Amino acid sequence: MTSSRSPVDADPTTKPDSPGSRDERSDSTSAQSLERRIVFETVGKRLFGRSTGLVSLGRFVVLGTIGRGGMGTVYKAYDESLDRSIAIKVLHTETSEEHALRLQREAQALAKLSHPNVVHVYEVGMVDGRRFIAMELVVGRTLRQWHEGEHDWRARVRKYIDVGAGLAAAHAAGLVHRDFKPDNCIVDDRGCPKVLDFGLVRDVGSAAESGPSSSARSDGDAFDTALTSTGTVMGTRGYMPPEQLEGLGTDQRSDQFAFCVSLHEALYGARPFAGTTRAALLHSMSTGNVQPAPKGSGVPEAVRRILLRGLAADPEQRWSSMDELLAALRRQVAPRTWRALATGLALGLTATGIGLASYAQVGFRCEGADAHLRGVWDDARRQEVERALLHTRVSYAADTWERVEQRLDDYAARWADKHTEVCEATSVRQEQSAATMDLRMECLARRRIALAQSVELLVEIDAEGVETATELLVGLPRLERCDEVEALRAELAPPEDQQLDARVRAERERLQQAATSLRAGQYERAWTTANDVVDRATALEYTPLMVEALFQRGRARDERGEYAEAASDLERSHLLAAQVGYHSLQAETAAWLVRVVGYRLARHDEGRWWGKTALALARGPYAEPAVEGYSLVNEGSVLREQGEPRQALERFREALGVFERTLGTDHPSTASAEHDIAAVLRTQGELDQALEHQQRALAILERVLGPGHPKVAMAVNGVGLVLKQQGKHDEALVVLERALAIQESALGPEHPDIAATLANIGNLHMQTDRRPEALRSYERALAIKEKALGAQHPEFATLLSNMGKMLAQRGEHQAAQSYLQRALAIRERALGPAHADTVTTLLDLGVVTSMFGDHAAALPHVARALELQEQGEGFGPLDLALTHNNLGAILDSLGRIEESRAHSLEALALREQALGPDHVELVRPLLGLARLDIGAGRFADAQKRAEHALAIAKSQPVAPEHVAWARFILAQALWSEPRQRERAATMAKDAYVAAEGKVVETSLAEMRRWLEARDLL
Amino acid sequence: MDDEALLRAWADGNDGAGEKLYRRHFDALYRFFRTKAPESCEDLIQTTMLECVRSKSNFRGDATFRAFLFGVARHCLWHYLRSQSRDRLEFDASRSSVAACDPRPSTIAARNAEHQRLFEAMRHIPVELQVVLELHYWEDMTTHELAVALDLPQGTVKSRMRRAREALREILESPEFLTSTPVPSEDELATRVRGLRTVLDAC
């Protein structure tokens, strides 16, 4: 670190900003502290999505911080050579040579020690003068945290017996801990306690075997801060035996003392010896002044006596070894003979020798998972659901039933397995504490409710509901969550008050109902339910419930189109979640807000900010894994709306990766991501890639929903559109016919959605010159739309207008006119004659009529259109210019040259005003005018304009027919000057030859006539 | 690019700009949170960066970006400390110290006992005053910048700094902190506090 005062960019370890060079390893030998670098990389990764560099300690790559204590910081790291995750503790202070040696010896001994109750040390090393210890990565809580949650004295003693076994094993290997306390022991997720930090943490003054030293005293000065001279901070001292406090030697019996202090604290809630200063502590210990046992602890006298012996001031008076102490404790918690309880213990329990009290708690829950599922998903329910589905007579109901049955069977089976496993983990294998079991069972109970609600919905299904039946089950909450004990613990504790707890539970069940309704597409119901819960939750004082209720209500509102209200609910939910530390919902609300605020409400910048936040949260701990994907997909949608297709594509691709990883390849969301990617690729013209993705989306949906499902039809349609864009018309037609077949079968032949497919098919037929088929498809589409919307609906007019234009393009002027006239009539009536859409149709009609050759009939349309455009709003100079041009062309065809010219001039002026003198759009009007000028003999003007057009053509890509005409016109103009005649002749001939194939036949004929008249051909 | 431009570019989607901004100010942010919220450095730095983007419209050109940044960081810290204190209503930045919210000793392991003591003492003065000292002595912020970052009238900044030094001396003279070495004079104290930055950077 530099000592310069300037804060900006003065740090020599800041890497230069080169975007490519991200994955460099920064060597830990640099001056920058390891801790600082870790924080830097971790936050950097969360904010910007990638690691800007990794920190390594020899062969270990540091991944993140686990915790920070007085002695050092613990990191999670990855051991490259052995391919495993480990923990590394890096100690703060430096060590002297002699200590390092001793440590090495101890580390070797520890490394050989492999015992389930000792954290395995792999390696001890030195780096930058700082010692690090690489050890087994244990995920769990400290012993202290554990005994805050556990209330049964027997369970505590049993746990400590295991802890003691670890200490004993180390003693047998010749090691002494010297710093045992409940903070130095970790209980992993299976409930197995492991002792940490053997002897290695004793730094200055670890007077090993014997011999007095000023160890304890100098300890204090160096570490425990100035405060401990008065000892207001308890810290390490509270567990040290008198011989250690006085700086005399320590041995295994010192560990025993510390162990008994810890166990005393665990059983009685307080340490045995009073006194906050060293002196006071020593005094209590030496006089054997142990605190009296608090009333009602339930701990037998015998156990207390065992502890007291271990707490003797004189090591000779204590138990001769940990083994003896443990043996004594074991006898106290040994199994009793099983006596039947009065209250019905469920059948199937075997006497495995657990103490009666805790067993009774456990007994009911190992009742057999199948019993729990009775009435939820069993043979009777199976029949009911099958009947209900098939009764709807929906065409794809059988396919859906197949899938529904499979999913329900699968979910129920996995649920049952997990239930049994959780139960056995505590009651049979005793690997897990009752508290952990509670958490996991709670998790499973919620999922059982979700399952029951879903089945209930299926039993009452109607024809409309079949469409969402499979997706309803796809969205069932993840069962794996119930194994993620850390995450479950991070969830907020239920209210302590029993009454409140019961009410909260009831409301939560209702919220689950709302969630189920949402998954089934029943948005009204979802809203009503969620709204009720919000109201009631306001009265109950339990914030997590409010977070959940607002979340569901917000989602329901979003689906109902009430976007502003939805945003408000979700934001409130998010803020409350942040306040109470409800991580999983904090992330999820943020993900939804990206969509509602950024996409639905079109507040793009805000949406992108939510995107960043959501992503950072989704990558943090305890968020559901798929949420990262949803954040990305939603942000992608916003970016696409903002006109940033490349960035959008990046997000979609990333999202796809996340979904494949977390949801699997057979999930609708994965299909949806593929579809989004395809859509962007299409706009970018990457049609081959777009096709691939679209086809993958289709394949997924076919597997998940069944080939006859309406959503599959939409995906098929998507594939067809890409094929059409690629010009593979025949293939596209086949594909669209398939989509049509599915829709007709699944939705009925008159469903409005079919109209779009038919229109697309019609367009395809038109492009392949199959006129009668095209018209047939169009007419059918129109009939459906008319029936669905009514003959006066503007959307119907849109369809007519689109078809009309399509027909006109292919030369079907008569049909085009007829459609456009119908569209015009509807729009005039529904939207009014001055509406932008109406005017557009008017213009289209005029243009098409004129294309047909009936200029006289076309004129009034276009003239009126111009009038309306000039009077109305929403028409810019370019729109007007186009209309002027069209009008000019028509007038020209009618022989009204001067008027025509006036309009063309106006068009040119408008365009030049809007686009500047060098714009390619000026070419057509210039040429139009030039032609008029030639006809009127204004050759100088004609020449000027032609040259202007050619000048533009030099710097911009201009349509070839225009270039041809420009040259020809120039030639025509030059011809008027006798001296230029020869040059003009050559030019004209060249232009004519070049024009072949580029201009329409009539134009070519015109040129030919002019040339022939001058004997140039 | 200057900081304001970087912030805007980042808000517009240019992650590279965001990273640059992050690198520039990371060290200062780390120092800020390390002394007062060591357990949550990562979360707080992250939140601060994101909040800067969100409230970028509040960044008026009349102050440096740094002042704005620390204004945001301060908000995040206050929020965090409030949530950590036993009684949320009790938290008052002008009265509550970091040590009051978290009685465990400082986790900064300075080798020198004097430094350790000074770090510890700083945790015991009201956190608002602690921030004044740190931002002035470690980040060299001007009175104007401090006024913006702490949302104080500029005229009160100097008096606040004086009060901070006084408070620190008082703590050092209190029985809990008294040692055989004499309490430094005001000038001495300023130098010592300033020197802590290097110590912190090496931890």
Interface residues (C-beta under 8 A of the other chain):
Chain A: M1 S3 R5 S6 P7 V8 D9 D11 T14 K15 D17 P19 A31 S33 E35 R36 V39 F40 T42 V43 G44 R46 L47 F48 G49 T52 T65 R68 G69 G70 G72 H92 T93 E94 D221 A222 F223 D224 T225 A226 L227 S229 T230 T232 V233 G235 Q579 D605 R608 W609 K612 T613 A616 L639 E644 Q647
Chain B: A11 G13 D15 G16 G18 E19 K20 Y22 R23 R24 H25 F26 D27 A28 Y30 P38 E39 C41 E42 I45 Q46 M49 L50 V53 R54 R66 S83 P103 R104 P105 S106 T107 A109 R111 A113 Q116 R117 E120 E139 D140 P175 E176 F177 T179 T198 D201 A202 C203
